[in-house]
Amino acid sequence: MVGGGIISRRPCTFSGDGKFILAPTNNVVHIYSVVTGDRVNILEGHTSDVTSVILNPENPNQVYTSSLDGRICIWDISDGKRVAIYEVQHAMVHMVLHKDLKSAYVSIQCNDPQQPGRIALVNLGDAQYSARTRKYFPRLSSTVMKLRKTTPLALSPSGVFAATIIKQSLLIWRTGVDMNQSVNLHHTKAYTCLAFHPTDAMVAVGDVSGRILLWRDFAEHVPAVRKEGAHSGNYLPPVPPPLTTVHWHAHPVCSLAFSPDGTRLLSGGHEGTLVMWILDENHVRPTFLPRLGGPLIGIHISPEDPSKLVIRQSSNVLRVINTATLKVEMSVFGVRPPPAGVASYIADAGAQVVSALSGSSAANIGSGKKLILLPSEDCHLQWYDPVADKHVRLLQIVPRNQVDATSISSTISDLFPGVIPSASQPHNSNNNPFHALFSNSAVVQPFVQHVAISPNGKALVTVDVRPLGYVPPSSSVAAGAQGGGKGAADGGALTEASLKFWSMAGEGEFEINTRVEDVHNGHITSVAYHPFLDLVVTTGGGHGSDWEFRVWAKETRGGAAAASRLAANQSKRIKGAEGGEGTKGEDTKGKAKNKAESEASPIYEYWHCRSVASYRNCPLRTATFSADGSMLALATGSGKVTLWDVFENSLLAVLPSVTSAGVSSNGLGVSAAAAVMGVAGLNGTIVLGAGSSNSGGGGGGG
């Protein structure tokens, strides 16, 4: 089975008839239908990451692929079979094909520590064929362009020019001659991406500041012969070609593409907006397709229908867009990336980042196979089918707009100086599990910390955490900080946590039923759902929590249930009237009226906390129910596992501590308890397994 991977990382392409999208993912190429988004085939055969996929200019039913395994392969799209193998024997990061030269320009990696990047010309037309190995062995050009890193490549539609970018330099050379005879169009900012105009009239280049530079009439500045004493990137034209600069993006431009007729330039970046620049003779004006749900890192236009294009997004999504109607026609979702900057906290807190569904649970969501639930960026929860390797559903736990990471960090630094740790004043990450949330390289965003789902898949429980800031231990603000629990008084992360109960609203969609704020002082270490009943247990044991466990139950109001409760309450009041309170006689007419009104009232359900308990003021790490639901097991930070009757809220037993040999401060050997970080019951048995945080610890059974 081939599954997972980042489908949007590498440049993709349309098939020659525009009916399929070919997307490199790890060491394979996925083929998706443009109409349905279903995966229809896989190109398998490379042994390392596939870095590019390009249509065969001589056969629209075939594609070329390059890979880090040092091979260029030709594939037949219709049957997925490999037609030919070219052994280049160098790891290729980028590739462009030249039809007339029957060659490929490749950007390769080498072992040179000073200049690890190379651009070379691979002659595919006269490659030697080995009948024994059934492979072609092409020749590399005698001259190569040496660079400090591997760089992207672009080939003009006419095939006359090739180009690359490195830092502030745009290098353009004529194909078929020494590539070191290039012109360097220098810029004050670092370049990020490039694209040639269909008529070679201009080349567009994006930079890190969000500007797009349009170099016009550059052809006459590209030398046809070597300038005296010149080498790679050293020829600067005395008079640069005409330049037009446009600026809309607030952050680096990540992708550029010209329409086939050359009348429009399309650009994308961190803003999640597709910008379409109308190229008039007198000025350049933009139009927009906003709110695409994530940064755009690639734009690729269909060869069959110029109005259709596919965009690649950093959230592991491919979207087919019709620029004529300005609508998204189809989306392909891969496994969405986890929330940025929270991995260390999730690990420290023992958060449940994956939940599995099978049987009726998966069927109720919309799939008859096993599913997994994955928290992802922007506080989404993804249902994913690992068997079919297919996205099923997406639920946004916290409504929010897509915000760029750079703008978040800069805004917090400006408004709350000292909140984000700096190199000069770092905070102790060992004492602060939220340290990663407030580093300069992390995105401060809400994230899903825990997920639990009912056995029938019709109810969902989530815990989402919203980081508010960081208070150093010496800060005077710490003592009066709100929302951080006991930990805020000693310094540390300030957070808010929401416990949310969701109900299925039909067609696999969920809606919030009950929302509870600041449970366990905002630090919840685990959530467990009863195997048969609508009963949920949450535990507190993190930094600043109340170190208790709470039992939550679903309550039904309205309709016949309300009428039954009303009748019972009235009966109690009549029996108690003998003490002089109320009326002795039963008001049958009033009772019947109230019953009818109650039965006619709408039925609604909600969740409430039924009981609270703790064990000797010990932090609680995780919870699990027995297979028959009769017992609740709680793992404590003191190394013990406690067994509870969740219905009576009574302690049944305490399992022996998980211990490890240690040495006390006076040098005497002692037996020290290790914190139990996890506990789980084996389905269908009475065996209980526990995992210790100490490498020398063991497990307990009960």
CORRA-V152466 format. One record per pair of residues at least 24 apart in sequence whose C-alpha atoms are under 10 Angstrom apart, sorted by the first residue. I is the first residue (numbers start at 1). J is the second residue. Records with the same first field share a line. If there is no record, write none. Layout:
BEGIN
I=J, J
END
This chain:
BEGIN
1=386, 387, 388, 389
2=26, 27, 28, 30, 42, 44, 386, 387, 388, 389
3=334, 335, 385, 386, 387, 388, 389, 390
4=334, 335, 336, 384, 386, 389, 390
5=316, 334, 335, 336, 337, 389
6=314, 315, 316, 317, 333, 334, 335, 336, 337
7=312, 313, 314, 315, 316, 317, 318, 332, 333, 334, 335
8=296, 297, 298, 311, 312, 313, 314, 315, 316, 317, 318, 332, 333, 334
9=51, 297, 298, 312, 313, 314, 315, 316, 317
10=49, 50, 51, 52, 53, 93, 94, 297, 298, 312
11=50, 51, 52, 53, 54, 94, 297, 298, 299, 300, 311, 312
12=51, 52, 53, 54, 298, 299, 300, 310, 311, 312, 318
13=52, 53, 54, 55, 63, 299, 300, 301, 302, 303, 309, 310
14=53, 54, 55, 300, 301, 302, 303, 304, 309, 310
15=54, 55, 56, 60, 61, 62, 63, 77, 302, 303, 304
16=55, 56, 57, 59, 60, 61, 62, 63, 77, 302, 303, 304
17=60, 61, 302, 303, 304, 305
18=301, 302, 303, 304, 305, 306, 308, 309
19=302, 304
20=77, 302
21=300, 302, 310, 318, 320
22=52, 53, 54, 55, 63, 77
23=50, 51, 52, 53, 312, 318
24=49, 50, 51, 52, 53, 65, 66, 67
25=49, 50, 51
26=50, 51, 67
27=51, 67, 68, 69
28=65, 67
29=53, 65, 80
31=77, 80
32=318, 332
33=330, 332
34=310, 319, 320, 329, 330, 331, 332
35=320, 329, 330, 331
36=329, 330, 331, 332
37=318, 319, 320, 329, 330, 331, 332, 333, 390
38=331, 332, 390
39=332, 388, 389, 390
40=78, 80
41=77, 78, 79, 80
42=77, 79, 80, 81
43=75, 76, 77, 79, 80, 81, 82
44=75, 80, 81, 82
45=73, 81, 82, 85
46=70, 71, 72, 73
47=71
48=91
49=91, 92, 93
50=92, 93, 94
51=91, 92, 93, 94, 95
52=92, 93, 94, 95, 96
53=94, 95, 96
54=95, 96, 97
55=97
56=97, 99
57=97, 98, 99, 100, 102
58=99
64=95, 96, 97
65=94, 95
66=91, 92, 93, 94, 95, 96, 106
67=91, 92, 93, 94, 95, 108
68=92, 93, 94, 108, 109
70=108, 109
71=135, 136, 137
72=104, 122, 124, 136, 138
73=135, 136
84=134, 135, 136
85=129, 133, 134, 135, 136, 137
86=122, 124, 127, 128, 129, 134, 135, 136, 137, 138
87=127, 135, 136, 137, 138, 139
88=122, 123, 124, 136, 137, 138, 139, 140
89=137, 138
92=118, 119, 150
93=117, 150, 151, 152, 153
94=119, 150, 151, 152, 153, 154
95=119, 120, 121, 122, 152, 153, 154, 155
96=121, 152, 153, 154, 155, 156, 162
97=121, 122, 124, 154, 155, 159
98=123, 124, 155, 156, 157, 158, 159, 160, 162, 175, 176
99=158, 159
100=125, 158, 159, 160, 176
101=125, 159, 175, 176
102=126
103=138, 139, 140, 176
104=140
105=140, 141, 153, 154, 155, 162, 175
106=140, 150, 151, 152, 153
107=144, 145, 147, 149, 150, 151, 152, 153, 164
108=149, 150, 151
109=149, 150, 151
110=149, 150
112=146, 148
113=148, 149
114=146, 147, 148, 149
115=145, 146, 147, 148, 149, 150
116=146, 147, 148, 149, 150
117=144, 145, 146, 147, 148, 149, 150, 151
118=144, 145, 146, 147, 148, 149, 150, 151
119=143, 144, 145, 146, 147, 150, 151, 152, 153, 164, 179, 180
120=144, 145, 146, 179
121=145, 175, 176, 178, 179
141=178, 179
142=178
143=177, 178, 179, 180
144=178, 179, 180, 232
145=178, 179, 180, 181, 231, 232, 233
146=180, 232
147=232, 233
152=192, 193, 194
153=193, 194, 195
154=193, 194, 195, 196
155=195, 196
156=195, 196, 197, 198, 199, 200, 202, 203
157=196, 197, 198, 199, 200, 260
158=196, 197, 198, 199, 200
159=200
160=200, 219
161=196, 200, 219, 222
162=196
163=194, 195, 196, 203
164=191, 193, 194, 195
165=190, 191, 192, 193, 194, 205
166=190, 191, 192, 193, 233
167=191, 192, 207, 208
168=192, 207
169=233, 234
170=194, 203, 205, 233
171=222, 232, 233, 234, 235, 236
172=203, 218, 219, 221, 222, 223, 233
173=219, 221, 222, 223, 224, 232, 233
174=219, 222, 223, 224, 225
175=224
177=224, 225, 226
178=224, 225, 226, 232
179=226, 231, 232, 233
180=225, 226, 230, 231, 232, 233, 234, 235
181=222, 223, 224, 225, 226, 227, 230, 231, 232, 233, 234, 235
182=221, 222, 223, 224, 225, 226, 227, 230, 231, 232, 233, 234, 235, 236
183=218, 219, 221, 222, 223, 231, 232, 233, 234, 235, 236, 237, 240
184=221, 222, 232, 233, 234, 235, 236, 237, 240
185=215, 218, 221, 233, 235, 236, 237, 240, 241
186=233, 236, 237, 240
187=213
190=252
191=252, 253, 254
192=252, 253, 254, 255, 256
193=252, 253, 254, 255, 256, 257, 267, 297, 298
194=253, 254, 255, 256, 257
195=255, 256, 257, 258, 265
196=256, 257, 258, 262
197=257, 258, 259, 260, 261, 262, 263, 264, 265
198=257, 258, 259, 260, 261, 262, 263
199=260, 261, 262
200=262
201=262
202=241, 242, 243, 262
203=243, 258
204=243, 244, 245, 256, 257, 258, 265
205=245, 253, 255, 256
206=245, 246, 247, 249, 252, 253, 254, 255, 256, 267, 268, 269
207=249, 251, 252, 253, 254
208=249, 250, 251, 252, 253, 254
209=247, 248, 249, 250, 251, 252, 253
210=246, 247, 248, 249, 250, 251, 252, 253, 254, 268, 269, 270
211=245, 246, 247, 248, 249, 250, 251, 252, 253
212=244, 245, 246, 247, 248, 249, 252, 253, 256, 267
213=243, 244, 245, 246, 247
214=241, 242, 243, 244, 245, 246
215=240, 241, 242, 243, 244, 245
216=240, 241, 242, 243, 244
217=241, 242, 243
218=242, 243
244=283, 284
245=284
246=277, 283, 284, 285, 286
247=286
248=275, 286
249=273, 275
250=404, 407
251=404, 406, 407
253=295, 296, 297
254=295, 296, 297, 298, 299
255=295, 296, 297, 298, 299, 300, 311, 312
256=296, 297, 298, 299, 300
257=298, 299, 300, 301
258=299, 300, 301
259=300, 301, 302, 306, 307, 308, 309
260=301, 302, 303, 305, 306, 307
261=306
266=299, 300, 301
267=296, 297, 298, 299
268=295, 296, 297, 298, 299, 311, 312, 313
269=294, 295, 296, 297, 298, 313, 314, 404
270=294, 295, 296, 297, 313, 314, 402, 403, 404, 405, 406
271=295, 296, 402, 403, 404
272=296, 297, 313, 314, 402, 403, 404
274=299, 311, 321, 323, 326
276=323
288=326
289=321, 323, 326, 327, 328
290=326
291=401, 402
292=319, 328, 402
293=317, 378, 401, 402, 403
294=377, 378, 401, 402, 403, 404
295=402, 403, 404
315=376, 377, 378
332=390, 391
333=382, 384, 390, 391, 392, 393, 394
334=382, 384, 389, 390, 391
335=374, 376, 382, 383, 384, 385, 386, 389, 390, 391
336=374, 375, 376, 377, 380, 381, 382, 384, 391, 394
337=374, 375, 376, 377
338=374, 375, 376, 377, 378, 379, 380, 381, 447, 448
339=375, 376, 377, 378, 379, 380, 437, 442, 443, 444, 445, 446, 447, 448
340=376, 377, 378, 405, 436, 437, 441, 442, 443, 444, 445, 447
341=434, 435, 436, 437, 438, 439, 440, 441, 442, 443, 444, 445
342=433, 434, 435, 436, 437, 438, 442, 443, 444, 445, 446, 447, 449
343=433, 434, 436, 437
344=429, 433, 434, 435, 436, 437
345=429, 432, 433, 434, 435, 436, 437, 449
346=433, 434, 447, 448, 449, 450, 525
347=433
348=430, 432, 433, 434, 525, 542, 677
349=433, 449, 523, 524, 525, 526, 541, 542, 543, 621, 622, 677
350=449, 450, 524, 525, 526, 542, 621, 622, 677, 678
351=448, 449, 450, 451, 463, 524, 525, 526, 527, 621, 622
352=448, 449, 450, 451, 452, 463, 525, 526, 527, 528, 622
353=381, 448, 449, 450, 451, 452
354=381, 382, 449, 450, 451, 452
355=383, 450, 451, 452, 453
356=383, 384, 385, 452, 453
357=383, 384, 385, 453, 454, 455, 456, 457
358=455, 456, 457
359=455, 456, 457
360=455, 456, 457, 458
361=453, 454, 455, 456, 457, 458, 459
362=455, 456, 457, 458, 508
363=456, 457, 508
364=456, 457, 458, 504, 506, 507, 508, 509
365=392, 393, 456, 457, 458, 504, 506, 507, 508, 509, 510
366=392, 393, 507, 508, 509
367=392, 508
373=451, 452, 453
374=448, 451
375=447, 448, 449, 450, 451, 464
376=447, 448
377=402, 443, 445, 446, 447, 448
378=402, 403, 443, 445, 446, 447, 448
379=445, 446, 447, 448, 449, 464, 465, 466
380=446, 447, 448, 464
381=447, 448, 451, 462
392=508
393=508, 509
394=509
395=509, 510, 511
396=448, 510
397=446, 447, 448, 462, 463, 464, 498, 500, 502, 511, 512
398=446, 447, 448, 464, 465, 466, 498
400=445, 446
403=443, 445
404=443
405=440, 441, 442, 443, 444, 445
406=440, 441, 442, 443
407=443
408=440, 442, 443, 444, 445
409=438, 439, 440, 441, 442, 443, 444
410=440
412=438, 444, 469
413=438, 440
416=469, 470
418=469, 470, 471, 472
419=468, 469, 470, 471, 472, 493
420=444, 469, 470, 471
421=470, 472
427=470, 471, 472, 473, 492
428=472, 492
429=492
431=491, 492, 493, 543
432=470, 472, 487, 491, 492, 493, 543
433=492, 493, 542, 543
434=467, 469, 470, 492, 493, 494, 495
435=470, 492, 493
437=467, 468, 469, 470, 493
438=467, 468, 469, 470, 493
444=468, 469
446=495, 496, 497
447=497
448=497, 498
449=497, 498, 523, 524, 525, 526, 527
450=499, 524, 525, 526, 527, 528, 538
451=500, 526, 527, 528, 529
452=501, 526, 527, 528, 529, 530, 536
453=501, 502, 527, 528, 529, 530, 531, 536
454=528, 529, 530, 531, 532, 533, 534, 535, 536
455=529, 530, 531, 532, 533, 534
456=531, 532
457=503, 504, 508
458=502, 503, 504, 505, 506, 508, 509, 510
459=501, 502, 503, 504, 505, 510, 511, 512, 513, 529, 534
460=500, 501, 502, 503, 504, 510, 511, 512, 513, 529
461=499, 500, 501, 502, 503, 512, 513, 514, 515, 527, 528, 529, 536
462=498, 499, 500, 501, 502, 515, 527
463=497, 498, 499, 500, 501, 515, 516, 517, 519, 522, 523, 524, 525, 526, 527, 538
464=496, 497, 498, 499, 500, 522, 524
465=495, 496, 497, 498, 499, 518, 522, 523, 524
466=494, 495, 496, 497, 498, 522
467=493, 494, 495, 496, 497
468=493, 494, 495, 496
469=493, 494, 495
470=494, 495
482=521
483=517, 518, 521, 522, 523, 544
484=518, 521, 522, 523, 543, 544, 545
485=518, 519, 520, 521, 522, 523, 542, 543, 544, 545, 546
486=521, 522, 523, 542, 543, 544, 545, 546
487=521, 523, 542, 543, 544, 545
488=543, 544
489=544
490=543, 544
491=544
492=543, 544
493=543, 544
494=522, 544
495=521, 522, 523
496=521, 522, 523
497=521, 522, 523, 524
498=522, 523, 524
499=524, 527, 538
500=607
501=536, 554, 606, 607
502=606, 607
503=605, 606
512=606
513=604, 605, 606, 607
514=554, 605, 606, 607, 608
515=606, 607, 608
516=607, 608, 609
518=545
519=545, 546, 550
520=544, 545, 546, 547, 548, 549, 550
521=545, 546, 547
522=546
523=547
524=548, 549, 620, 621, 622
525=549, 619, 620, 621, 622, 623, 677
526=620, 621, 622, 623, 624, 634, 678
527=622, 623, 624
528=622, 623, 624, 625, 632
529=623, 624, 625, 629
530=624, 625, 626, 627, 628, 629, 630, 631, 632, 646
531=624, 625, 626, 627, 628, 629, 630
532=627, 628, 629
533=629
534=607
535=607, 609, 610, 629, 646, 647
536=607, 609, 610, 625, 646
537=609, 611, 612, 622, 623, 624, 625, 632, 646
538=612, 620, 622, 623
539=612, 613, 614, 619, 620, 621, 622, 623, 634, 635
540=614, 618, 619, 620, 621, 622
541=617, 618, 619, 620, 621, 622, 636, 637
542=619, 620, 621, 637
543=619
544=619
545=619, 620
546=614, 617, 618, 619, 620
547=613, 614, 615, 616, 617, 618, 619, 620, 621, 636, 637
548=612, 613, 614, 615, 616, 617, 618, 619, 620
549=611, 612, 613, 614, 615, 619, 620, 622, 623, 634
550=609, 610, 611, 612, 613, 614, 646, 649
551=608, 609, 610, 611, 612, 613, 646, 647, 649
552=607, 608, 609, 610, 611, 612
553=606, 607, 608, 609, 610, 611
554=605, 606, 607, 608, 609, 610
555=604, 605, 606, 607, 608
556=603, 604, 605, 606, 607
557=598, 601, 602, 603, 604, 605, 606
558=597, 598, 599, 600, 601, 602, 603, 604, 605
559=595, 596, 597, 598, 599, 600, 601, 602, 603, 604
560=595, 596, 597, 598, 599, 600, 601, 602, 603
561=598, 599, 603
562=594, 595, 597, 598, 599, 600, 601, 602, 603
563=591, 592, 594, 595, 596, 597, 598, 599, 600, 601
564=595, 598, 599
565=595, 598
566=591, 594, 595, 598
567=591, 592, 594, 595
610=647, 649
611=646, 647, 648, 649
612=649
613=649, 650, 651
614=651
615=642, 651
619=675
620=675, 676, 677, 678
621=675, 676, 677, 678, 679
622=676, 677, 678, 679, 680
623=678, 679, 680, 681
624=678, 679, 680, 681, 688
625=679, 680, 681
626=680, 681, 682, 683, 684, 685, 686, 687, 688
627=681, 682, 683, 684, 685, 686, 687
628=683, 684, 685, 686
632=681
633=679, 680, 681, 688, 702
634=676, 678, 679, 680, 690
635=675, 676, 677, 678, 679, 680, 690, 691, 692
636=674, 675, 676, 677, 678, 679
637=673, 674, 675, 676, 677, 692, 693
638=672, 673, 674, 675, 676
639=672, 673, 674, 675, 676, 677, 690, 691, 692, 693, 694, 697, 699, 700
640=673, 674, 675, 676, 690, 700
641=675, 676, 678, 679, 688, 689, 690, 699, 700, 701, 702
642=702
643=702
653=702
654=702
655=700, 701, 702
656=699, 700, 701, 702
657=697, 698, 699, 700
658=690, 691, 692, 693, 694, 696, 697, 698, 699, 700
659=692, 694, 696, 697, 698, 699
660=692, 694, 695, 696, 697, 698
661=696, 697
662=696
672=697
673=697
674=698
676=700
END
